[in-house]
Structure formats: C-alpha cells, structure tokens
C-alpha cells in the first residue's frame, strides 16, 4: 500500500494524529466501534485468546510477565501497552520485538481510510492500528493494557477471554471519579460475564469484586481464590483446591511484584486449556522478564534508579524498594510530575528517604511548572536540600554534581521524567 503523501513517515503521522481530535482524552467507545466495524465488519471477538489488563499500578508489570511466560512456553505473544518511554513503536510488540515503522504507518493508513470523518483521539488511533496489526499477524495470544480507566477506554472495544485489574488507587480523578469505589467501578468495566475476572489486590475496594459478581463474571482475587506466600527460597503460589507451587522471585524488583506474579500465574492457570504452559515456562518467564522504568537500577558512581512512580500508591512501592536497597551514601531525588497528579501523595512516603531534591519540568504540555512543584513541598524540606531548575536536564546535572562516593540518584514522577534521564545519560 502506498503511504499517504500527507504523512510520509511515522513522526508525521503522530504529529497529525495529535491534531485530529481537540481533546487529548475523550473517553467513550462509539468512535472506535464505528471505525472498527468498517475495518473488520462483523468481527466482535479476535480469533485468538485475548487478555486485557487494567488497574492503577502494576499493569505494565503484569503485561510484561504474561508476555515473558508465554514466550518461554513457545507461543507467539502480541502486546499493546502505553505510554512509551523513548519510541512510539514500544507500544506494539510481536514476539518480543517492537513493530517496524513501515508496518505501523501502513496500519495507520488503513485506519485513516476506514475512519471517514470520525475524529479519533491519539490513543484511539493507535489502539485501532495495534489491533489491525495483530489481526493480520495472527498471534497465539494477545495482551492488551488499558490506557485509562477501563469501561470507556478504547482497549475495551475488544471482548477479552480473561481480564485483570491489578490495583486501585487515586489517579486520573477528573475522568474516573474522586473515590476509590468510583474508580473501581470504571476499572471493572473490562470484566465480562461468564469469563474470568482477576483482582490482583488483597485490599481492593469492595465495589470492584461486587461489580464483577453482579455481571456474572468468574471472580478470582488475590488473598481469596489464590495466594502468594513467601518461602525460604523464592515464594509459593497456590490456587484454591490445588497444591502449592514453588516459584522463583520475579526479575522485577519489589515485594509487590510477587503479588503481580501471583495474578499472572492465576491467569495462566485459567487459560491452561487454551494455552497450555509447563511449570518450567512459568519459572523461566518470571526470571527473564524485563520492564524499563520500574525500579530500574544502573549500578555505578553514582548508582542511578529510574521509576515512573506518579501517584501515591506507586510512590509507596518505590519507598518500600528504596528502604531495602543498599545505597551506601546519600539519596538524591530528581522529580518532575504532570499537573493532574496528587503531589502530596507522591511526596509523603518519599520525603523521609531522600537527602536532596532537584526539581525540573519535562518538555510536555501537561507538565507541572517547577514553581508549583516547589510550592507543594512547603517547609518540609530544608532550603539547601531542594533546588528548582529550568528543565530536567539541568536537574539531572545538578543531582549528579551533588553526589559523593556510594550515593544514589533516584529519578521519578512520570514517564517523561524517566525518558529525560535515559536520553541525557544515553542509557538506551
């Protein structure tokens, strides 16, 4: 297919998509359903097993683990995730490899031809392109990560064979509601009656489980229908009515990753008839999994730790990891956040752990100005331990300049903050 002269390359396509709908976020399924019905008339379900993963935190980790275990089992796994760190093509993977730019542009062309006058959002356009690529490739299993919420997210266009909601926390309240129950109900929108609905949190809002039960889903919740328990070496996974299974700790750092792994193993067990996996593939997958920007450690002087933590729950998980990570010297934080985040909730668990703070603003229209970010600290940090910088590159340089032997630099607050660190320090 000849590419449109209006969009000769991927960068041009992406710039144009950002202008197509005046709203960056415009939740709803009507637009994507309309365009999908033109792309694939009469296709309501994809011709291969689909796992949809939603939640506030832990989505990316669960997707990465699912991808790893199915690849270890010899399956062709397709994955759609968002956002990306460095390249848009990170969002669409087949057999562990990013989609090629030419293939992605061809999919964009097909979506554009099918959409008519429908004003898709940037995320909707990309979601339809990913699904188009997957249908044409015919993988053995497809894993879809929800972008925002669940019920009205474009990914929810597709009926999954199994749906996972990892955790529920306060985030994106302007679109999802300002209570945990309201957010939970939006997240539960990816569950389907008569199919497995996994809840990857012991203390999830009761509304999440109740909504799954109300629609007739088959509910499996961590701490109820399946368990994750520590052991002398690794940990043990057990589903109700089955024998415990000894597993290695996942390669992703943090005690909470054991809970994510337990949910992934429950998903694999429920899909065993469709996608049989030997125990060895489960173990290999957990040991091989990789995910950038989630307590990602680069040893050296100083040690660099990257974490996209951008809400209170994620900050608590980061704090938990930092409290046990052996940093011999001081910890220096580099922070940049987006303006719709609860800054106080991010700071609260981290303030006691950091020795200095360098604040910067990402090159993102949604970034919170550094003056407002500085104001959120109030007087809780000594004036000589906090500094405001013109951008994240300057903040990173200042943090490195503060470092002595054995110190750690912790970069956090958003995907764009971690991206700035990766680009400046040429880590990828």
VOSEVO-793817 format. One line per 5 residues: number of its first residue (from 1); their letters; for each residue x, z, y of N, C-alpha, C. Coordinates in steps of 0.001 Angstrom, whole numbers. Atoms other than C-alpha are relative to their C-alpha. Layout:
N
NUM	A	X:Z:Y:X:Z:Y:X:Z:Y | ...
This chain:
428
1	XXXXX	843:0:-1192:0:0:0:880:0:1245 | -757:58:-1245:1313:-898:3458:-388:1163:902 | 291:-1131:-876:1639:2091:5742:-528:-493:1336 | 548:345:-1297:-314:2034:8962:1109:-74:1036 | -1034:69:-1039:1881:842:11857:-137:1131:1015
6	XXXXX	217:-1124:-902:359:3700:13819:796:1227:-438 | -711:-1148:552:2144:6154:11513:1096:-491:-937 | -1050:603:835:5418:4672:10255:751:978:-878 | -737:-967:813:6806:7912:8844:-756:1323:-29 | 685:-1271:193:5886:11465:7830:-135:771:1312
11	XXXXX	57:-747:-1261:6745:13024:11194:-1105:-534:903 | 1051:607:-823:4437:10563:12948:-1387:363:-520 | 1272:-397:594:1608:11283:10524:-352:1433:384 | 279:-1412:-254:1927:15035:11038:-328:244:1467 | 314:-156:-1440:2001:14781:14850:-1418:-463:279
16	XXXXX	1340:529:-243:-1138:12652:14793:-1072:917:-578 | 987:-875:626:-2980:14997:12396:-278:1234:854 | 192:-1178:-848:-2455:17883:14816:-929:-274:1172 | 869:359:-1126:-4479:15973:17421:-1399:-417:-443 | 1249:582:489:-7332:14813:15189:-1198:907:227
21	XXXXX	1067:-970:-235:-9414:17994:15422:467:948:1093 | -448:-869:-1096:-9314:20040:18648:245:1438:-420 | -170:-1368:469:-9434:23266:16612:1105:59:-1056 | -1046:-191:1011:-6322:24395:14752:-605:537:-1286 | 731:-556:1146:-8574:26436:12466:-1486:-237:235
26	XXXXX	1428:311:-100:-12120:25199:11868:-575:97:-1413 | 387:-255:1383:-13373:26790:8662:-1327:-667:-346 | 1222:653:479:-16008:25011:6601:363:-1061:-1018 | -278:949:1071:-16295:22699:3614:-691:-1346:179 | 768:1238:-158:-18595:19985:4945:909:-1210:195
31	XXXXX	-865:1147:-291:-15801:17755:6281:790:-434:-1238 | -810:385:1151:-13569:17902:3206:-873:-526:-1143 | 893:506:1050:-16521:17429:845:-405:-1447:274 | 408:1354:-367:-17616:14346:2750:1107:-1005:-298 | -1117:929:217:-14171:12749:2630:348:-78:-1487
36	XXXXX	-289:0:1436:-13565:13790:-991:-988:-876:-751 | 1010:799:693:-16832:12167:-2046:254:-1493:172 | -364:1414:-184:-15514:8895:-616:1271:-347:-778 | -1233:236:756:-12096:9272:-2217:-278:-91:-1493 | 269:-88:1444:-13437:10210:-5663:-1487:268:-214
41	XXXXX	1451:-178:150:-17210:9630:-5914:-363:593:-1360 | 500:-606:1219:-18895:11871:-8461:967:939:-698 | -988:-888:629:-15758:13895:-9232:-150:1392:604 | 205:-1370:-473:-16751:17548:-8886:1076:953:-506 | -1062:-835:564:-14047:19000:-11127:1181:-887:-352
46	XXXXX	-1189:775:323:-10477:17883:-11641:181:-83:-1515 | -109:218:1451:-9587:16503:-15102:1154:754:-648 | -1032:-865:568:-7059:19279:-15780:-288:1414:479 | 280:-1380:-406:-7105:23090:-15589:500:292:1417 | -338:-363:-1384:-7073:24492:-12041:-56:1515:147
51	XXXXX	-50:-1417:-355:-6036:27979:-10936:48:84:1511 | -7:-206:-1445:-6904:28991:-7366:414:1441:287 | -545:-1311:-319:-5019:31908:-5825:-246:314:1471 | 253:-458:-1354:-6249:33769:-2738:432:1448:152 | -398:-1372:-286:-5678:37146:-1121:741:66:1324
56	XXXXX	-718:-169:-1263:-3889:38595:1875:1500:-121:-195 | -1421:71:326:-417:39179:427:158:-197:-1504 | -274:214:1413:1103:38146:-2886:-435:-1350:-530 | 450:1315:473:-466:34678:-3067:1186:-875:-403 | -1143:862:272:2821:32824:-2844:781:448:-1215
61	XXXXX	-727:-529:1156:4466:35118:-5382:-710:-351:-1299 | 757:320:1216:1669:34623:-7916:62:-1489:-316 | -99:1446:233:1717:30847:-7455:1364:-345:-582 | -1348:298:480:5489:30770:-7929:193:467:-1443 | -128:-487:1370:5271:32897:-11090:-799:-863:-969
66	XXXXX	796:868:863:2468:30795:-12541:714:-1326:-239 | -740:1251:130:4444:27643:-11858:1180:181:-949 | -1199:-231:811:7555:29155:-13462:-326:185:-1475 | 283:-235:1424:5877:30320:-16671:-534:-1264:-670 | 495:1226:625:4059:27039:-17232:1114:-1038:-148
71	XXXXX	-1142:883:174:7233:25071:-16614:856:454:-1177 | -773:-514:1129:9048:27355:-19054:-679:-333:-1327 | 741:356:1200:6299:26526:-21555:-77:-1490:-251 | -52:1440:204:6936:22791:-21154:-1134:-784:629 | 1122:684:-645:3891:21972:-19031:417:-632:1331
76	XXXXX	-171:605:-1326:3783:19660:-16002:-939:735:947 | 792:-826:-913:2634:22027:-13276:53:-584:1401 | 102:438:-1389:1422:20894:-9858:-372:1202:855 | 264:-1140:-880:1366:23330:-6924:-250:-473:1425 | 265:218:-1427:-127:23278:-3449:40:1353:683
81	XXXXX	-156:-1261:-704:955:26056:-1084:73:-241:1506 | -165:76:-1450:1072:26796:2634:219:1416:546 | -670:1082:-726:2593:27243:5080:1346:-312:-624 | -1330:310:497:6072:25794:4608:1039:657:913 | -1077:-593:-799:9414:27117:5823:783:-1057:776
86	XXXXX	-874:989:-639:11530:24038:6551:-597:-1402:15 | 487:1372:137:9823:20863:5330:-1454:11:-448 | 1411:81:393:6171:19924:5070:-131:-307:-1486 | 87:398:1407:6880:18451:1634:124:1190:-949 | -32:-1205:838:7479:22007:332:-1398:371:-492
91	XXXXX	1373:-412:315:3689:22369:257:-532:-621:-1292 | 527:739:1148:3176:19888:-2585:1140:-198:-993 | -1056:88:1011:5232:20200:-5766:-577:-506:-1323 | 335:480:1337:5141:18448:-9104:1216:205:-885 | -1125:-309:886:7312:19668:-11970:1133:691:751
96	XXXXX	-1002:-757:-732:9101:21960:-9524:672:-756:1122 | -631:811:-1044:10090:19121:-7182:-990:-286:1121 | 848:330:-1145:8751:18511:-3687:-431:-1459:-71 | 489:1372:-69:6643:15423:-3195:902:-811:927 | -781:876:-860:8520:12458:-1740:-785:-383:1249
101	XXXXX	676:337:-1261:7771:11475:1844:-816:-1277:-122 | 739:1264:139:6734:7938:878:-1313:216:-744 | 1218:-276:764:4249:9227:-1704:-1003:784:838 | 887:-788:-852:2849:11725:799:-631:-871:1081 | 554:889:-1029:2453:9092:3512:-1059:-931:-596
106	XXXXX	998:856:648:622:6848:1042:-1298:765:-234 | 1199:-829:176:-1759:9718:261:-707:219:1333 | 601:-136:-1327:-2302:10305:3980:-771:-1263:369 | 668:1264:-304:-3182:6617:4319:-1331:-94:-734 | 1246:55:772:-5783:6876:1556:-1038:966:574
111	XXXXX	925:-958:-608:-7305:9991:3124:-532:-552:1318 | 415:535:-1295:-7384:8311:6522:-1035:-1106:-172 | 959:1082:231:-9175:5271:5133:-1340:540:-470 | 1240:-569:530:-11733:7471:3394:-751:847:1019 | 636:-984:-883:-12440:9818:6288:-956:-633:1006
116	XXXXX	868:602:-1015:-14125:7282:8585:222:657:1346 | -101:-677:-1294:-14882:9186:11798:67:1517:-133 | -48:-1445:224:-14624:12648:10212:1284:581:596 | -1144:-577:-709:-12340:14829:12333:567:1172:-805 | -610:-1014:849:-10342:16695:9716:1007:837:781
121	XXXXX	-1071:-819:-562:-8131:19620:10677:1312:-365:-702 | -1324:218:571:-4392:19509:9975:44:485:-1444 | -33:-564:1345:-4846:21746:6924:-904:-782:-947 | 915:765:842:-7840:19794:5604:617:-1331:-412 | -626:1292:287:-5952:16513:5840:1054:173:-1096
126	XXXXX	-1045:-243:982:-3017:17947:3915:-537:395:-1358 | 597:-418:1264:-5227:19550:1280:-556:-1197:-760 | 546:1189:657:-7040:16294:557:1113:-906:-512 | -1125:820:452:-3725:14442:353:631:594:-1257 | -577:-653:1182:-2359:17008:-2110:-872:-230:-1224
131	XXXXX	912:195:1130:-5444:16765:-4311:19:-1451:-479 | -83:1417:350:-5262:12961:-4215:1267:-271:-824 | -1270:169:729:-1614:13099:-5342:-117:571:-1406 | 111:-637:1308:-2468:15474:-8174:-897:-804:-939 | 896:790:848:-5384:13388:-9452:731:-1221:-546
136	XXXXX	-737:1190:425:-3122:10333:-9588:1127:333:-968 | -1124:-377:861:-272:12230:-11257:-445:546:-1346 | 516:-538:1249:-2427:13914:-13908:851:1086:-621 | -807:-1083:567:-522:17196:-14379:-747:729:-1110 | 632:-807:1045:-1182:19616:-17226:-789:1158:595
141	XXXXX	661:-1113:-678:-2195:22384:-14792:299:-109:1483 | -192:2:-1449:-2666:22640:-11034:-294:1391:547 | 117:-1328:-604:-2198:25818:-8997:-157:-188:1499 | 325:198:-1406:-3793:25913:-5545:12:1337:731 | -20:-1206:-823:-3039:28525:-2889:-961:-156:1171
146	XXXXX	926:2:-1122:-5796:29332:-419:787:138:1302 | -682:-94:-1279:-4749:28825:3176:-442:1219:790 | 520:-1105:-798:-7013:31290:4987:-1368:397:-542 | 1289:-480:493:-9823:33411:3600:-231:-444:-1429 | 332:460:1347:-11394:31679:629:-1291:-780:-14
151	XXXXX	1328:613:91:-15087:30925:914:-67:-1333:724 | 93:1203:-813:-14693:28308:3657:1326:-734:125 | -1290:671:-33:-11084:27301:3038:-88:-1339:-726 | 84:1349:570:-10526:23606:2226:327:-24:-1482 | -352:-54:1420:-8972:24511:-1139:-1218:305:-860
156	XXXXX	1191:-390:761:-12354:25921:-2196:-923:-1179:-275 | 689:1231:368:-13599:22342:-2375:-10:-187:-1513 | -175:219:1433:-12353:22369:-5976:-465:1223:-780 | 423:-1086:883:-14033:24443:-8694:1154:347:-940 | -1104:-361:882:-11254:26379:-10450:-485:450:-1376
161	XXXXX	287:-562:1311:-11142:27273:-14115:201:1508:13 | -298:-1424:-146:-9810:30669:-13041:422:236:1441 | -353:-319:-1381:-9480:32334:-9633:603:1391:79 | -708:-1262:-204:-7172:35121:-8488:-123:408:1458 | -151:-592:-1335:-7473:37388:-5450:1007:1132:-152
166	XXXXX	-1115:-925:184:-4246:39333:-5090:-259:1343:678 | 209:-1232:-764:-4638:41956:-2351:-911:-287:1187 | 839:117:-1198:-6933:42608:596:582:913:1071 | -498:-791:-1123:-5591:43757:3960:-515:-615:1289 | 462:475:-1304:-6369:43380:7646:918:-1122:489
171	XXXXX	-737:1161:-499:-5267:39907:8730:-1032:-1085:304 | 899:1093:-390:-6921:36923:10426:-1423:513:262 | 1323:-617:-175:-9759:39212:11501:-947:-830:852 | 857:813:-866:-11027:36747:14116:-840:-980:-817 | 721:956:842:-12100:34438:11267:-642:656:-1214
176	XXXXX	452:-557:1272:-12624:36756:8302:-796:1286:125 | 694:-1269:-175:-14141:39920:9783:982:1127:243 | -903:-1078:-411:-12743:43208:11015:-74:1220:-907 | -7:-1079:989:-13431:45380:7950:539:-553:-1317 | -522:446:1287:-11826:45268:4512:-1094:-573:-887
181	XXXXX	1099:530:807:-15226:44735:2883:-367:-1419:438 | 337:1339:-499:-15964:41751:5126:1067:-1008:-421 | -1087:882:412:-12553:40251:4412:-82:-267:-1501 | 92:142:1452:-13015:40884:683:-1077:-1001:-400 | 1096:913:335:-16312:39011:621:400:-1442:277
186	XXXXX	-493:1355:-283:-14684:35998:2269:986:-448:-1075 | -978:337:1041:-11816:36106:-241:-698:-277:-1333 | 720:162:1265:-14292:36412:-3137:-697:-1341:-108 | 657:1307:24:-15697:33019:-2202:626:-988:-960 | -624:927:945:-13214:31371:-4576:-411:292:-1446
191	XXXXX	467:-321:1353:-14760:33122:-7614:-1177:-899:-372 | 1098:824:495:-17189:31163:-9785:-722:723:-1130 | 787:-601:1053:-19999:32335:-12004:390:-541:-1370 | -312:397:1357:-19202:32300:-15707:1468:-267:-264 | -1433:261:171:-15455:31936:-15126:800:1238:376
196	XXXXX	-808:-1184:-283:-12599:34451:-14937:287:179:1489 | -328:-399:-1367:-12180:36255:-11625:983:1160:-98 | -1034:-1018:107:-8926:38217:-11421:204:690:1338 | -243:-810:-1188:-8369:41029:-8923:1326:720:-222 | -1352:-477:247:-4680:41852:-8624:375:1267:729
201	XXXXX	-255:-1247:-727:-5022:45217:-6879:-850:1113:-592 | 734:-1155:546:-5986:48635:-8230:-998:560:1002 | 841:-618:-1028:-7470:49736:-4917:-681:-1035:880 | 709:1020:-773:-9190:46538:-3825:-1334:545:491 | 1312:-436:-458:-12318:47065:-1727:-1064:-241:-1071
206	XXXXX	1019:112:1046:-15288:47674:-3994:-858:-1249:170 | 814:1181:-256:-17068:44770:-2334:535:-1229:-722 | -595:1158:666:-14623:42335:-3964:-481:-87:-1453 | 458:-15:1396:-15437:43366:-7538:-1514:-183:-80 | 1456:101:50:-19125:43721:-6753:-468:-1428:236
211	XXXXX	403:1375:-249:-19347:40212:-5338:261:-868:-1232 | -290:756:1215:-17667:38828:-8461:-1052:268:-1077 | 1025:-347:986:-20129:40702:-10666:-1345:-607:378 | 1293:508:-466:-23078:39592:-8539:-184:-1482:-336 | 130:1435:271:-22317:35909:-9122:175:-312:-1486
216	XXXXX	-123:214:1433:-21790:36422:-12849:1375:-436:-458 | -1365:317:414:-18028:35956:-12916:466:988:-1067 | -617:-869:1003:-15923:37418:-15742:1145:756:697 | -912:-734:-878:-14077:40181:-13891:1104:686:-792 | -1177:-666:559:-10573:41357:-14763:805:549:1173
221	XXXXX	-687:-635:-1122:-8978:43871:-12396:1165:840:-489 | -1164:-825:298:-5545:45445:-12455:-391:1473:64 | 336:-1412:68:-5849:49085:-13475:-1293:275:-743 | 1253:-134:732:-9147:48442:-15269:70:-818:-1302 | -22:842:1201:-9184:45464:-17645:1415:-357:-459
226	XXXXX	-1396:202:422:-5394:45102:-17690:894:947:787 | -879:-1036:-538:-2425:47343:-16921:1429:-520:137 | -1441:210:-144:1178:47206:-15709:635:1377:88 | -592:-1340:33:3246:50257:-16626:1512:-107:-93 | -1469:24:73:6952:50972:-16054:478:439:-1377
231	XXXXX	-630:-387:1252:9243:51330:-19041:1481:234:267 | -1422:-274:-187:12857:52387:-19585:765:-1265:355 | -573:1300:-344:13842:48721:-19514:-1155:-954:275 | 1085:905:-358:11534:46364:-17673:-1316:732:180 | 1321:-587:-147:7823:47124:-17914:-874:-492:-1152
236	XXXXX	916:391:1070:4840:46788:-20222:-1325:-473:597 | 1295:567:-390:1771:44642:-19785:-974:192:-1154 | 1006:-187:1050:-1453:45340:-21636:-1375:-343:533 | 1406:273:-291:-4950:43924:-21583:-852:882:-894 | 910:-841:782:-7928:45921:-22824:-167:-565:-1409
241	XXXXX	185:398:1374:-8090:45821:-26597:1194:-696:-632 | -1181:654:546:-4606:44355:-27042:1174:969:-50 | -1211:-818:78:-1189:45778:-27892:850:-228:1245 | -863:182:-1176:1299:46390:-25043:1096:-1018:-275 | -1005:1051:99:3792:43616:-24354:1163:351:916
246	XXXXX	-1188:-312:-798:7350:44379:-23199:434:-1233:776 | -369:1121:-859:8351:42215:-20254:1184:377:880 | -1070:-264:-959:11416:41872:-18011:-568:78:1412 | 421:-10:-1400:11117:42661:-14323:101:-1409:571 | -90:1335:-593:10357:39506:-12338:1212:-116:915
251	XXXXX	-1169:228:-846:13239:37941:-10434:-291:287:1469 | 363:-340:-1377:11317:38507:-7177:105:1508:176 | -295:-1410:-210:12305:41876:-5695:-1234:783:428 | 1055:-905:-442:9973:44818:-5239:-867:481:-1138 | 857:-543:1038:7922:47144:-7410:-1363:-657:-30
256	XXXXX	1320:637:-70:4743:45429:-6205:-21:-1341:-725 | -27:1272:713:5939:42204:-7843:-366:179:-1467 | 451:-271:1366:5279:43862:-11196:-1508:-142:-84 | 1458:163:-13:1598:44010:-10236:-382:-1473:61 | 264:1436:-58:1671:40335:-9269:256:-652:-1350
261	XXXXX	-326:566:1306:3351:39523:-12580:-1071:349:-1030 | 1050:-402:936:705:41501:-14479:-1234:-881:155 | 1152:857:-255:-2027:39434:-12845:254:-1406:-521 | -368:1321:512:-186:36218:-13689:-90:-31:-1524 | 82:-43:1456:94:37287:-17335:-1450:62:-474
266	XXXXX	1417:-39:360:-3626:38084:-17419:-606:-1398:125 | 496:1367:-174:-4348:34599:-16060:440:-880:-1162 | -509:814:1105:-2127:33027:-18713:-720:336:-1301 | 707:-407:1217:-3835:35052:-21439:-1408:-590:-40 | 1371:509:-49:-7288:33932:-20295:-58:-1507:-170
271	XXXXX	-48:1457:139:-6207:30280:-20281:751:-436:-1257 | -818:280:1178:-4398:30503:-23609:-590:-1112:-868 | 603:1067:807:-6901:28225:-25362:262:-1371:614 | -250:1273:-684:-6416:25502:-22738:1485:-303:110 | -1433:161:-273:-2697:26070:-22109:776:1046:-785
276	XXXXX	-701:-1006:800:-1037:27922:-24982:1427:230:495 | -1346:-377:-431:2132:29792:-23991:574:1026:-968 | -652:-1034:806:4567:31620:-26265:495:1123:903 | -466:-1149:-778:5709:35065:-25138:1340:-299:658 | -1313:302:-555:9205:33702:-24607:-106:-774:1311
281	XXXXX	189:749:-1247:7912:31303:-21918:-414:941:1131 | 389:-979:-1012:6278:34215:-20088:1235:738:511 | -1192:-753:-399:9549:36134:-20102:974:-878:782 | -918:901:-701:11656:33149:-19093:-506:-323:1401 | 557:331:-1307:9293:32237:-16280:191:1115:1008
286	XXXXX	-158:-1132:-913:9375:35722:-14761:1451:174:417 | -1412:-159:-324:13161:35732:-14886:547:-1153:832 | -489:1186:-707:13548:32240:-13407:-660:-202:1370 | 776:288:-1205:11019:32418:-10578:821:229:1278 | -655:-103:-1293:12295:31861:-7036:-1037:-258:1098
291	XXXXX	923:198:-1113:10493:32101:-3696:715:381:1289 | -735:-244:-1247:12142:31762:-300:-800:895:934 | 613:-775:-1070:11456:34302:2415:-752:1228:-437 | 638:-1242:466:10155:37146:256:1101:946:-475 | -1138:-887:214:12787:39871:444:1153:-794:-624
296	XXXXX	-1069:884:453:15344:37115:49:1326:513:569 | -1244:-655:-402:18840:38624:143:1165:-979:-87 | -1228:777:-48:22012:36791:1198:1146:981:201 | -1082:-983:-128:24965:39095:450:1112:-512:906 | -1120:355:-859:27925:39146:2802:192:1047:1065
301	XXXXX	-217:-880:-1149:29107:40721:6029:-478:-697:1266 | 931:-984:551:26537:41368:7244:-869:-596:-1114 | 1020:441:951:24005:41191:4430:-1233:-429:790 | 1190:518:-674:21008:39114:5510:-1194:103:-929 | 1239:-139:767:17481:39907:4318:-1120:-708:761
306	XXXXX	1085:767:-624:14645:37474:5054:-1331:365:-647 | 1326:-328:519:10992:38472:4718:-1055:-441:1004 | 1020:541:-902:7953:36701:6155:-1096:1011:325 | 1016:-1041:-214:6023:40018:6344:-617:-104:1390 | 649:205:-1296:3429:39533:9090:-1322:764:127
311	XXXXX	1133:-906:-176:776:42209:8546:402:1364:-531 | -353:-1366:353:672:45921:7859:318:185:-1466 | -222:-157:1430:417:45684:4092:1340:-608:-417 | -1270:636:332:3322:43256:3862:1175:799:562 | -1058:-821:-580:5383:45451:6191:251:1251:-834
316	XXXXX	-168:-1158:888:4750:48439:3915:793:-383:-1249 | -749:463:1170:6018:46416:950:1464:-236:356 | -1374:198:-457:9091:45403:2939:708:1334:162 | -588:-1328:-176:9712:49033:3882:337:632:-1343 | -255:-541:1333:9439:50024:232:1254:-609:-600
321	XXXXX	-1199:665:502:12049:47441:-717:1254:470:731 | -1165:-414:-786:14371:48439:2128:434:1416:-341 | -330:-1403:262:14177:52112:1225:835:182:-1259 | -796:-108:1228:15761:51424:-2165:1143:-1015:-43 | -1086:978:-3:18052:48537:-1215:1271:671:537
326	XXXXX	-1227:-710:-386:21682:49745:-979:723:-624:1191 | -700:423:-1217:22600:48956:2621:969:1118:399 | -1010:-1043:-244:25880:50830:3253:89:406:1467 | -117:-290:-1425:25700:50612:7024:-1351:128:681 | 1234:-82:-775:23020:50245:9658:-877:-1229:-265
331	XXXXX	942:1107:148:19913:48071:9560:-396:-501:1386 | 330:626:-1279:19294:45640:12418:-1163:-968:-226 | 1180:849:173:15852:44023:12710:-23:-1113:1029 | 301:1131:-881:15191:40579:14174:-1474:-314:-210 | 1457:74:124:11477:40306:14898:-592:-1034:940
336	XXXXX	837:902:-780:9157:37561:16062:-1323:-108:-718 | 1318:8:640:5395:37503:15423:-927:-967:728 | 1030:834:-617:2323:35416:16130:-1011:885:721 | 801:-814:-922:-162:36545:18734:-1265:577:-614 | 1229:-540:588:-3089:37187:16354:269:1132:-983
341	XXXXX	-342:-1042:971:-1249:39870:14353:-118:1397:601 | 54:-1406:-412:-1619:43650:14475:1428:553:48 | -1415:-351:-132:1812:44522:15829:249:1450:-417 | -181:-1406:341:1358:48262:15477:57:231:-1496 | 22:-163:1448:550:47942:11782:1282:-517:-645
346	XXXXX	-1276:516:504:3702:45880:11229:1126:985:276 | -1102:-870:-406:5924:48309:13108:-18:1346:-706 | 123:-1389:439:4614:51585:11719:897:356:-1193 | -828:-405:1139:6310:51593:8289:1486:-317:165 | -1380:467:-128:9498:49955:9561:809:746:1052
351	XXXXX	-717:-685:-1081:10354:51989:12662:992:1049:-512 | -968:-1017:448:11957:54867:10698:1216:-581:-724 | -1051:573:830:14136:52439:8730:1010:-835:775 | -850:906:-760:15661:50294:11477:804:756:1058 | -855:-613:-1016:18574:51238:13714:-80:-740:1328
356	XXXXX	128:772:-1234:18185:48409:16229:-1038:-1095:-198 | 1003:1071:13:15642:45749:17140:396:-1073:1005 | -193:1141:-895:16243:42275:18604:-1233:-878:-99 | 1288:685:-29:13048:40519:19662:153:-1409:546 | -44:1383:-459:12581:36781:20011:-1342:-670:-175
361	XXXXX	1244:764:64:9860:34190:20396:268:-1334:-656 | -180:1259:725:9555:31300:17959:-504:-1168:843 | 487:1223:-646:9029:27720:19096:-1311:-395:-666 | 1314:163:612:5397:27933:18111:-1025:392:1046 | 1007:-281:-1028:2366:27751:20383:-733:1312:-268
366	XXXXX	704:-1230:349:934:30749:18517:873:1241:123 | -925:-1132:-33:3997:32956:19022:-356:975:1123 | 243:-1030:-1003:3539:36242:20874:1177:52:965 | -1097:-109:-961:5569:36347:24112:790:1294:-197 | -845:-1159:300:8507:38712:23794:-322:1195:893
371	XXXXX	337:-1122:-876:7388:40796:26778:-1142:819:-600 | 1115:-702:637:4140:41626:24983:450:689:-1286 | -528:-614:1215:6031:42285:21763:774:1272:337 | -752:-1187:-423:8354:44676:23570:-935:1128:414 | 944:-1020:-451:5379:46485:25096:-633:744:-1167
376	XXXXX	622:-639:1157:4000:47190:21619:835:1159:-534 | -866:-1094:456:6987:49454:20911:-182:1258:839 | 123:-1154:-890:6261:51689:23899:1327:720:113 | -1219:-809:-92:8767:54522:23949:462:494:-1368 | -323:-488:1346:9041:54866:20175:1411:-370:-444
381	XXXXX	-1369:396:307:12469:53196:20140:849:205:1244 | -903:-228:-1133:15400:54202:22350:325:-1318:682 | -193:1225:-775:16031:51700:25119:1272:-749:-378 | -1243:680:366:19576:50997:23948:-27:-537:-1429 | 122:478:1377:18315:50196:20437:-945:-1190:-115
386	XXXXX	938:1125:25:15960:47376:21427:355:-962:1119 | -347:1011:-995:16579:44107:23248:-948:-1186:-121 | 873:1167:-73:14467:41147:24344:861:-1229:271 | -813:1212:-119:15843:37614:24032:-868:-1211:283 | 748:1191:-417:14851:34169:25262:-598:-750:-1182
391	XXXXX	520:657:1198:14393:32865:21708:577:689:-1227 | -439:-646:1229:15006:33727:18083:1475:-254:-294 | -1423:265:209:18424:32064:18001:840:1036:726 | -729:-1012:-769:19604:34425:20725:-157:1379:-637 | 221:-1290:652:18027:37396:18917:864:126:-1247
396	XXXXX	-834:-20:1194:19828:36476:15709:1470:183:361 | -1395:-126:-425:23138:36090:17522:294:1420:461 | -204:-1367:-479:22704:39476:19197:56:991:-1159 | 0:-900:1154:21879:41186:15908:1324:-83:-748 | -1296:153:681:24988:39743:14304:1120:633:820
401	XXXXX	-1025:-597:-853:27018:40871:17282:34:1513:-61 | 78:-1461:101:25863:44450:16747:613:520:-1303 | -285:-436:1362:26962:44520:13100:1422:515:-193 | -1263:-493:486:29738:46548:11601:78:-197:-1500 | -193:148:1446:31043:46729:8033:-1144:670:-755
406	XXXXX	1060:-542:834:28257:47205:5493:-1382:-63:600 | 1308:59:-648:25433:46507:7937:-881:-1093:-616 | 986:980:451:22262:44555:7128:-810:-487:1190 | 918:584:-984:20248:42189:9319:-1275:-387:-730 | 1297:260:625:16554:42074:8436:-823:-869:943
411	XXXXX	773:952:-806:14626:39047:9756:-1421:-15:-535 | 1386:-134:478:10849:39416:9625:-1003:-368:1079 | 1098:114:-954:7481:38877:11244:-852:-1241:-130 | 781:1221:163:6406:35319:10413:835:-1032:-739 | -720:1110:621:7300:32136:8587:920:-665:1018
416	XXXXX	-821:676:-997:8590:30663:11850:1236:815:359 | -1158:-843:-255:10889:33640:12391:1045:-193:-1095 | -921:212:1121:12419:33245:8932:564:-1414:44 | -483:1374:-116:12635:29482:9444:1140:-91:1019 | -1039:40:-1030:14650:30018:12631:1317:539:-538
421	XXXXX	-1216:-581:571:17102:32206:10728:649:-954:-985 | -550:936:996:17501:29700:7907:682:-1167:689 | -573:1152:-693:18120:26840:10314:1268:386:767 | -1159:-371:-797:20508:28715:12579:1202:317:-873 | -1091:-436:851:22547:30136:9738:287:-992:-1129
426	XXX	-245:1094:955:22338:26927:7663:-15:510:-1431 | 130:-577:1334:21115:28714:4581:-670:-958:-965 | 658:971:874:19272:25677:3235:265:-1411:501
